Amino acid sequence: MRNRITEMLGVSFPLILGPMRMITLGEMAAEVSRSGAFGQIGASGLSGERLRSELHRAGRLTDRPIGVNIPLYRPNAREALAIAIECGIKAVTTSAGDPATFIDKIKDAGLKVLHKVSSVEMARKAASAGVDGVIATGFEAGGHIGRQQTTTLCLVPQLVDVLDIPVVAAGGIADARGVLAAFALGAEGVELGTRFIATKQCPVPEYFKELVIGADSDATMLLGKEAMPIRVLKNKASARIKDTDRSKEDAKLEASGEASYVQSGGDADTTIMPCGQIAGLVKDLKGIEELLSELSAGCRSLSRKLSLLFNEES
Ligand SMILES: Cc1cc2nc3c(=O)[nH]c(=O)nc-3n(C[C@H](O)[C@H](O)[C@H](O)COP(=O)(O)O)c2cc1C
């Protein structure tokens, strides 16, 4: 398959591993890239030294392209970009901040950049700053989402209609039906986060995987609505944060998981587990290669079925 996203990222399947703070590290990113999609390491929460070592680890495991996600509001953003450039990364994704701040450095180094957006206005700004594409993150996605509450189904076609650069759909996609739906809306790629939590190689505690696999359609909730919204699994920890009357700054810090994020230890009751609404569709644990080959075979067979259906109808 060839389109602007496969060309930009150097992959055969335009599917991106959604960066997950302190979860999508070198090994997981490498496994995704080895399987034909685009693996990336989330720089959030990593020291410069750790990011460099995860990039080296990924480089030892695959010579296929991998990326780095840089949340722009975090204090380590500038250093993370410098390390990505030093390690020969060819494409980065950026989120949570103004891409104009770093665009000159990114372009001078010859990198491609996809910026995460949650509204048409944000996407227009990113496009005029000079990003190469946007990742449209819908309200149903796991992790931080926009305050706008626009769903992937509504956001993607609106962006496709006003932008000249390619759009990648993120939020609510976990199987071939979701991938094809995104492409029908005009997306040229997809980014999946929640589905990858229930994979054998995902380095999260078993209880997190089990909760994703056992989730129903109503398993998630929003925290930090006023400050910085984040979609997480419902549990005692998220209920406590929700119920407590906190200042915006406290809510922002706690909701973004500084204190009780799943990767900092704890258990199923005490940790905050970012997760998307699509967890309700995830029913099994898979290996990453198996997941990606099923997804790409599923897209081929479903697109044949759809094309027959519409041909018959016309
Ligand atoms: C546990 C978790 C951590 C995440 N951390 C980040 C992050 O550090 N940076 C970022 O840009 N997105 C982050 N996200 C969002 C994902 O990269 C991805 O865009 C999102 O999960 C896609 O929606 P889905 O969960 O419905 O597949 C996170 C999501 C989850 C579930």
PDBQT file of the ligand as one rigid body, heavy atoms in Angstrom, charges set to zero:
ROOT
HETATM    1  C1  LIG A 401      -1.841   4.524  28.496  1.00  0.00    +0.000 C 
HETATM    2  C2  LIG A 401      -1.830   5.633  27.457  1.00  0.00    +0.000 A 
HETATM    3  C3  LIG A 401      -0.811   6.586  27.495  1.00  0.00    +0.000 A 
HETATM    4  C4  LIG A 401      -0.750   7.578  26.503  1.00  0.00    +0.000 A 
HETATM    5  N1  LIG A 401       0.309   8.477  26.503  1.00  0.00    +0.000 NA
HETATM    6  C5  LIG A 401       0.423   9.381  25.483  1.00  0.00    +0.000 A 
HETATM    7  C6  LIG A 401       1.578  10.229  25.393  1.00  0.00    +0.000 A 
HETATM    8  O1  LIG A 401       2.499  10.182  26.211  1.00  0.00    +0.000 OA
HETATM    9  N2  LIG A 401       1.645  11.108  24.333  1.00  0.00    +0.000 N 
HETATM   10  C7  LIG A 401       0.641  11.179  23.381  1.00  0.00    +0.000 A 
HETATM   11  O2  LIG A 401       0.746  11.962  22.429  1.00  0.00    +0.000 OA
HETATM   12  N3  LIG A 401      -0.449  10.366  23.449  1.00  0.00    +0.000 NA
HETATM   13  C8  LIG A 401      -0.571   9.479  24.463  1.00  0.00    +0.000 A 
HETATM   14  N4  LIG A 401      -1.648   8.619  24.486  1.00  0.00    +0.000 N 
HETATM   15  C9  LIG A 401      -2.615   8.621  23.351  1.00  0.00    +0.000 C 
HETATM   16  C10 LIG A 401      -2.200   7.554  22.310  1.00  0.00    +0.000 C 
HETATM   17  O3  LIG A 401      -0.963   7.845  21.748  1.00  0.00    +0.000 OA
HETATM   18  C11 LIG A 401      -3.218   7.421  21.143  1.00  0.00    +0.000 C 
HETATM   19  O4  LIG A 401      -3.297   8.625  20.405  1.00  0.00    +0.000 OA
HETATM   20  C12 LIG A 401      -4.610   7.054  21.652  1.00  0.00    +0.000 C 
HETATM   21  O5  LIG A 401      -4.511   6.008  22.582  1.00  0.00    +0.000 OA
HETATM   22  C13 LIG A 401      -5.486   6.635  20.460  1.00  0.00    +0.000 C 
HETATM   23  O6  LIG A 401      -6.789   6.325  20.884  1.00  0.00    +0.000 OA
HETATM   24  P1  LIG A 401      -7.267   4.804  21.295  1.00  0.00    +0.000 P 
HETATM   25  O7  LIG A 401      -6.767   4.638  22.685  1.00  0.00    +0.000 OA
HETATM   26  O8  LIG A 401      -8.741   4.886  21.202  1.00  0.00    +0.000 OA
HETATM   27  O9  LIG A 401      -6.630   3.861  20.322  1.00  0.00    +0.000 OA
HETATM   28  C14 LIG A 401      -1.744   7.645  25.491  1.00  0.00    +0.000 A 
HETATM   29  C15 LIG A 401      -2.787   6.699  25.492  1.00  0.00    +0.000 A 
HETATM   30  C16 LIG A 401      -2.838   5.696  26.452  1.00  0.00    +0.000 A 
HETATM   31  C17 LIG A 401      -3.958   4.693  26.389  1.00  0.00    +0.000 C 
ENDROOT
TORSDOF 0
